[in-house]
Amino acid sequence: MKKQAVKSMLSLKSDEEAERFVETADLSEYDLSGFAPVKFEFEPKSAALNMRLPQNLLNAVKIRAEAEGIPYTRYIRLVLEQAVTERDFSHQ
């Protein structure tokens, strides 16, 4: 059996175009090795939080966020979300 050549991924310009592509394409024929997992924030932000932090802690948060390539406020939201979803509160 002859091995098929892997196709390069197309550049899709809109969500609609991407949806049509995924509905009709056989994704096993495409090279998806350059893709990376992405987390999306879908829920609207309806609450605000104001807190005081030591400057060194805020600087460390900003450095981590920059290393992740995201704004530091989004990084803080992600860390908070992970803290409440990964802990097992059933033993309290």
C-alpha positions in Angstrom: 0.0 0.0 0.0 1.4 3.4 -1.0 1.7 6.1 1.6 -0.2 9.3 0.7 1.6 12.7 0.9 0.5 14.9 3.7 -1.1 18.1 2.7 -0.2 21.5 4.2 -2.9 23.1 6.3 -4.9 25.8 4.6 -5.1 29.4 5.8 -8.7 30.0 6.8 -10.0 33.6 6.9 -13.1 33.3 9.0 -14.9 31.0 11.5 -17.5 30.2 8.8 -14.8 29.1 6.4 -13.1 27.0 9.1 -16.4 25.3 10.0 -17.1 24.5 6.3 -13.6 23.1 6.0 -13.8 20.9 9.1 -17.2 19.6 8.0 -15.9 18.4 4.6 -12.2 17.7 5.0 -10.5 14.5 6.1 -8.1 16.0 8.7 -6.0 12.8 8.7 -4.7 14.0 5.3 -3.2 17.2 6.7 -0.1 18.0 8.6 -1.3 19.3 12.0 2.0 19.0 13.7 2.3 22.8 14.0 -0.9 23.2 15.9 -0.9 23.8 19.7 -3.7 23.4 22.3 -5.4 26.7 23.0 -7.7 27.7 25.9 -10.5 30.1 25.1 -12.3 32.4 27.5 -15.9 32.3 26.5 -17.7 33.4 29.7 -18.2 37.2 29.9 -16.4 39.0 32.7 -19.1 40.5 34.9 -17.3 40.9 38.2 -14.3 43.0 39.1 -11.6 42.4 41.6 -9.3 44.9 43.2 -6.4 43.6 45.4 -3.2 44.8 46.8 -0.1 42.7 46.2 3.6 43.1 47.0 5.4 44.7 44.1 7.8 41.7 43.8 4.8 39.3 43.5 3.2 41.4 40.8 6.5 41.7 38.9 6.9 37.9 39.1 3.4 37.4 37.7 4.1 39.8 34.9 7.2 37.9 34.0 5.4 34.6 33.9 2.6 36.1 31.9 5.0 37.5 29.4 6.7 34.1 29.1 3.3 32.6 28.3 2.6 35.3 25.8 -0.5 36.6 27.4 -1.5 39.7 29.4 -0.9 39.4 33.1 -4.5 39.9 34.0 -5.5 36.9 31.8 -2.7 35.0 33.4 -4.0 35.7 36.9 -7.5 34.6 35.8 -6.1 31.3 34.5 -4.1 30.7 37.7 -7.3 31.3 39.8 -9.4 29.1 37.5 -6.8 26.3 37.8 -6.7 26.7 41.6 -10.4 26.2 42.0 -10.9 23.5 39.4 -7.9 21.3 40.3 -8.3 21.2 44.1 -10.5 18.6 45.8 -12.6 20.5 48.3 -14.6 17.4 49.2 -12.4 16.6 52.2 -13.2 19.9 53.9 
